């Protein structure tokens, strides 16, 4: 690994992968510590969380690190994916792209399961909303009853959520190692999108030092958030006891799922909304298929694609804001507009790059034909 050949022009955007490994390790470590005092029971879950925060030695620090680490993990994932889209990493390593997408979907599942465990108001109603999406597929109602352990969400359901949340991070860790092995097969992409095999440099010391600097900044940010803004991303309703007879005015997940939730709510038909939401989440899977004929990887040489990318990223933030609002009036229309824009830009990004390349190469090909004649 220390002698792994790397392109000599990698920027800070290539530090996200190593940072994700660090945060994943911290999440697994703090999660194991939290399980020592957590009780997966409807009556005891809130009590055990209060015990961790108030009475367990340094329990509030461990839980705050775990909550802040989850937000940091998804922020790094979104930056990592955006870098891959902008610099065309999916062209050089399609298998790495698909393994990374699998890791992202699994991480979303683990993140949601962790959101359920404190068993506050949002935990219960969020689980109700997400599990009911299973009924849109054939046999989904029976699968829902099996997962819940009955006809309603109960202690049995919470125990199963807890077991899955404990085990899946180790699956993610194993797949992450496979992700890195696949990356080492063809090598890393680079900002220029060129083949720099003959100009590579060893990983150590050129990038090992760079990764250590990134680790220091990441740990400083995580510790700073833990001790200064411990509940920055937490919903206040998560501290209220569950009332199964009263639905909150606004049911919403953590910030890193809000864009998908906004898309789900923007379509009134249940099955169509679920399908569109999953298509939006895994939509980047089409990039290697559509872009197979591209000559350039990076968007640096394609101004129209850069503009489209900026619109896509800005719309992602727009949908995140929409997902936190009450689904009434203009917010519904705004969510529908953002959904159309998100799906449209996903499909258009590779096509714009292909059209730009055809405009660049067409005059050259015509000149070559004229020269031959």
N, C-alpha and C positions, 0 to 999 in steps of 0.2 A: 504493500500500500504506500509506503514512504517513497518508493521509486516510481510510482504510477505517473506516466507522462501526461502532462496537462498543457493546454494552449497557454502561451505566455501573456495573453491580453485579457484574462478573466477579470471582471469587475466585482464590486461588492455584492451584486445581485446573485452571484454564484456561491455566496456564503450561506444562503437560506437552508440548503439541504443539511449541512453540518449542524446548524442551529436547531433544526427540527429534531435531529438525533439527541441533542442535549436536552431539549425541553421534554421529549418523550421519556428519556431516562428519569428526569425530575418528576414527571407525572406518575410514572410507575412507582418510584420510591415513596413519594408523598402519599399515593393512593394506598400502598400496602400499610403505611403507618395509620392512615385513617380507618382502615378496616378493623384495626385492633379495638376500636371503641364504637364502631357503628353497629346498629341493630336493624336488620331488614324486616321490620314489623310495622304495621300501620299505626299501632299505638305507641311504639317505642322509637321510631325513626327520628321524629322531631326532638324527642327527649335526648337521644344519643348525640344528635348534632349540637344541641345546646350544651351538653356535657363537654363535647370536644372544644367548643368555642369559649366556655367559661371556666371549666374545672380541670380538664386534662392539661398536663404540663406541656406548654408551648403548642397546644392543640390549635389555637387560633392562627398561629403562624403557619402551621402545616396546611390547614384548610385554606387559608388565604393564598398560600403559594400554589395550591392545587387549582383553585378557582382562577387566579391570575394566569397560571400556566396554560390553562385551557384556552383562554382568550389569546394569549401569546402564540400558542400552537397554531390556531386557525388563522391568525394574522400572517404568520410566516407561510402557511400553506397557500393562502391567496396570493401573496407576493411571489412565491415560488412558481405557481401556475401562470401568473401574469408574465413573469420573466420568460417562461417557456414559450408562451404564445408570442410574445413580442420578438424574441430572437429565434423563433422557429426551431426549438429543440426537438419537436416531434418529428421533424424530417430526418434528423440524424439518427435518432434512437426511438423508433415507434414502440418497441417492446418496453422500453423504460417509461414511455408516456402512458401506456396502458396499465403498467404495474403501479405507476404513481396515481392514476385515476382510481384504481382499486383501493389503494391506501386511503385516498381522500374519502371515498364512500364509507369505508370501514370506520374512519375517524369521525365522520358525521354520526354514525350509529353509536359509537362509544360516547361521544359528546352529549348526544341526546339522553342516553341511558344515565349518564352522570347527572344530568339536569333533573332527572326524576328522583334521585335518591334522597335529597333533603326532605321530600314529601311535604312541600308547601302547597299553596293554592295553585301556582303555575305548574308545579310538578304533576299534580293529579289531572288537571284539565288539559295540560299539554299532552300527557300520555293518552288521555281519552281521544283527543283529536287525531294524533298520529296513528294509534292502533286501529281506529275506525277506518283508516285508509285501506286496510287489508281487505275490507268487504267489497272493494271494487273489482277484485280478481275472482275468477271462478274458484269456489271452495274456500274463499277468504273468510267467510263467517265461521266455518268450522275451525280454521287455523287460528282465528282470533280467540275463540273459546278455549282452544288448547293452550295458547300463549298465556291467557289470563288465568287459566286454571279454574274457569267457571264462566258464568254469564256476566259477571261484573268484575271490575278491578278490585283486588283485595290484597291481603298479605301475601298470598301465594304469588301474585303477579309481581309484587315488590321484590320478593326473594329471587325470582327468575331474572328480573332486571339487574339486581345486584350481582348475581353470578356471572351474567353476560358482561357486565361492565368490568368485572374483575379479570375475566379470562381474555377478552378480545384484545386488550393492549399488548399481550404477549404474542398474539397472532400478528398484530401490526408490527411489532418489533422483528419478528421473523421475516415478514414480507419486506420490511425496510432493508434488511440485509440482502435479500434477493434483488431488490431494486438497485442497490449499489453494485452488486455483481453484474447485473445487466448493463449498468452504466459503464463499467470497466471493460465490457466486451468491445464496444465501438468507440469509447472515449467521450469526453465532454464536448458539447457545442461551445461556441464562443461568440462574442458580440458581433463580429464581422460575418459569421456564418460561412467561413471558408475552411478548407481542409488544411490544417496546420500541423499535420503529422510530423513533417520534417523539421518543424520549428518548436517542438514541445520542450517543456522544462519539467524536472521532477517535482512531485507534489511537496516533498520536504527538501529544503526549508522554505520555498517560495510561497506556498499556500498554507502550510501548517501554521506559520506565524500569523498569516492573515486570518485563519480560522480562530486562533487563540484570541486575537483582538476582537473578533466578532462575538466570541463567548463572553468576554469581559463586558462588552456593551450590553449584551443580552441579559446577563446576570444582574448587572446594575439596574437595568430597566425593570426586571422582574422583582427584585428585592425592593426597589423604590416604590413600585406599585403596591407591594404587599404591606409595607409599613406606613404608607401615606394614603393610598386610596384602595384599601382592602376590598371594599364593596362597590368599586367603580362600575362593574358590569352586572352586578346582582340586581334582580328585580325586587322591590320592597315587598311584593306579594308573596315572595318565597319565604318570608318570615311569619306569615299568617297561617293559622291552623286551617285544615281543609274543611270546607263546607260543601258536601256533595249535593246539597239542595239548591245552591245558588251559583250560577255561572258568572265569572268576572265579566265586566263590560268589554275588556280587551284581553284576549288570550294570545300570548306571544312567546316565542322561544328566546334563547340568548341571541345576542346581536349577530353572531356569525351564521345564524340560520334565517335571519329576517328576510334576505333577498328571496330565498326559496319559498318562504311562507307567504310573502307578498304575491308571488306568482300563483301559488295554490289558491289564495283567496280571490284573485282577480277573475277567475273563471267560475261562473255560477254552477256549471255542471260538475258533479263530484268526480266522476271517472276521468273526464277531460282535464280537470284541474290537477289531479294526481299524476296523470300521464305527462302533462306539460311541465309540471314541477320536476319530475325525474329526467325529462328530456333536457331541461335547462341545466340540471346538475351535471349530467354526463355528456352534454352536448359537445364538449371539446374533444370527445372521442372521434369525431368525424374528421378532425384536422389532418391526421396522417393519410386518411383515405382520399380526401379531396385534393390534398396538396402534393400528391406523389410526383406530379410532373413539374414542380417548381424548381427553378435553377438556383434561386437565392433563398437562404434560410431567414436571414434577419430582415426586419421591417425598416432598418436604417436606410435601405436603398429604395424604399417604396413609400413615398409621402402619403398617397391615398390610404394605404393600409394603416399607417401611423395615426391618421385622423380617425379612421374607423375604430382602431384600438382605444383611443382616448374616449370616444363616445361610449364604447362598451364598458370601460372601466368606470366612467362617470355615471352611467346608467346603473351599474352594480351598486354604487353608493346610494343612488336615488331610490332603488328598490329596497335597500336596507332601511332607509328612513320611512318609506311607505309601509313596510311590514310592521313597524312599531306603532302605527296609527290605528284608530278605530275604523273599521271597514264601512264607512258611511259617506254619502255625498261625493265630493270631488276626489276623495282619497281612492275610491273604487276605480274611477276613470283614470286617475294617475297610475294606479297599479296595472291596469290593462294596457295603457300606453307603454309603461316600462317593460311589461312582459313581451309585447310585440317587438319593441326595440331590441331587447335582449336576444330573443330568438333570431331576429333578422340579422343582427350584427354577427352572431355566431356563424350563421350560414354564409354571410357575405365576406367575412375576413379572408378566407382562402381564395375565394373567387376574385376579389379585388387584386390580390397579389398576382394571380394568374393573368388577369387582364393587363396589369401593368407590365409584366414581363413580356407578354405578347406584343405590346406596343413598342417595347424597347428592342426586341429581337427582330421584329418584322422588317424594319428598314435595312438591317444588316443582312438578313437572308435575301432580300430583294437585290441588294448590291452584289452579293455573291453570285446570284443567278445571272445578273446582267454581265458580270465579269466573265462567267463561263461562256455565255453566248458571244 
